[in-house]
């Protein structure tokens, strides 16, 4: 399972990275700190799983999910 973590808070991102590292069968393919970066990375890396922060400045996690769904990524 290829995972992408998206959160604007570095401590939250670090915590998720540690949890994923302990999970068997999960490969962290990248992290992003904003919605625009998340969309670019998702299109480039084609992760199976996105862990999205719901409340981020600008493009939040829900905006990312909608954008990727419209683009055919979900």
Secondary structure, 3 states (H helix, E strand, C coil): CEEEEECCCHHHHHHHHHHHHHCCCCEEEEEECCHHHHHHHHHHHCCCEEEECCCCCCCCHHHHHHHHHHCCCC
